Amino acid sequence: MTLKGDWHTDRQYVELKKGIGQIVLPFTGGEVNLVIQPGSSGNAAVTVLVDGKPVGDALGRDVGTDGVARFDRSGMLRLVAGATRRQHVLTLSSSDPGLRAYVFTFGP
């Protein structure tokens, strides 16, 4: 995972401090979910790109047809669904200060 922008990192999450932030994450699975929390405004939006392009046919249930996930609560967002099972790069962009993305992995 790579962070671009002004982020605070904690053991369990990353938090956007100000400006535009990006989370760049390589993945190989067909689905990507993320636990995320809006900042103090209570509303947030995250643009979702796969391999540098709009998510298209692989958009997850919580992403609009414009490629943006909008949310007003903490929870797990379904960002990518049905992607081909090969190497991809997920890029998430937001300009909502205080937005938190929680980090965890499965497996050994």
For each residue, the residues with C-beta under 8 A, 3 or more apart:
1: 23 24 25 103
2: 23 24 25
3: 7 9 14 21 22 23 24
4: 21 22 24
5: 16 19 20 21 22
6: 16 17 18 19 21
7: 3 14 15 16 17 21
8: 14 15 17
9: 3 14 15
10: 13 14 15
11:
12: 102 103 104
13: 10 37 100 101 102 103
14: 3 7 8 9 10 23 100 101 103
15: 7 8 9 10 98 99 100
16: 5 6 7 19 21 39 94 95 96 97 98 99 100
17: 6 7 8 97
18: 6 97
19: 5 6 16 95
20: 5 93 94 95
21: 3 4 5 6 7 16 93 94 95 99
22: 3 4 5 91 92 93
23: 1 2 3 14 90 91 92 101
24: 1 2 3 4 89 90 91 92
25: 1 2 32 89 90 91 92
26: 87 88 89 90
27: 32 80 83 88 89 90
28: 85 86 87 88
29: 32 83 85
30: 58 80 81 82 83 84 85
31: 60 78 80 81 82 83
32: 25 27 29 60 79 80 83 90
33: 60 76 77 78 79
34: 76 77 79 92 101 102
35: 74 75 76 77 101 102 104
36: 44 46 71 74 75 76 77 99 100 101 102
37: 13 74 99 100 102
38: 41 42 43 44 71 72 73 74 96 98 99
39: 16 42 44 96 97 98 99 100
40: 97 98
41: 38 44 96 98
42: 38 39 72
43: 38 70 71 72 96
44: 36 38 39 41 70 71 72 94 96 99
45: 68 69 70 71 94 96
46: 36 68 69 77 79 92 93 94 99
47: 67 68 92 93 94
48: 54 55 59 60 63 67 68 69 79 80 90 91 92
49: 52 53 54 55 67 90 91 92 93
50: 53 54 55 56 58 80 83 88 89 90 91
51: 88 89
52: 49 89 91
53: 49 50 56
54: 48 49 50 67
55: 48 49 50 58 59 60 63 67 79 80
56: 50 53 59
57: 82
58: 30 50 55 80 81 82 83 84
59: 48 55 56 63 64 65 67 79 80 81
60: 31 32 33 48 55 63 69 77 78 79 80 81
61: 78 81
62: 69 71 77 78 79
63: 48 55 59 60 67 68 69 77 78 79
64: 59 67 68 69 70
65: 59
66:
67: 47 48 49 54 55 59 63 64
68: 45 46 47 48 63 64
69: 45 46 48 60 62 63 64 77 79
70: 43 44 45 64
71: 36 38 43 44 45 62 75 77
72: 38 42 43 44
73: 38
74: 35 36 37 38
75: 35 36 71
76: 33 34 35 36
77: 33 34 35 36 46 60 62 63 69 71
78: 31 33 60 61 62 63 81
79: 32 33 34 46 48 55 59 60 62 63 69 90 92
80: 27 30 31 32 48 50 55 58 59 60 83 90
81: 30 31 58 59 60 61 78
82: 30 31 57 58
83: 27 29 30 31 32 50 58 80 88
84: 30 58 88
85: 28 29 30
86: 28
87: 26 28
88: 26 27 28 50 51 83 84
89: 24 25 26 27 50 51 52
90: 23 24 25 26 27 32 48 49 50 79 80
91: 22 23 24 25 48 49 50 52
92: 22 23 24 25 34 46 47 48 49 79 101
93: 20 21 22 46 47 49
94: 16 20 21 44 45 46 47 99
95: 16 19 20 21
96: 16 38 39 41 43 44 45 99
97: 16 17 18 39 40
98: 15 16 38 39 40 41
99: 15 16 21 36 37 38 39 44 46 94 96
100: 13 14 15 16 36 37 39
101: 13 14 23 34 35 36 92
102: 12 13 34 35 36 37
103: 1 12 13 14
104: 12 35
105:
106:
107:
108:
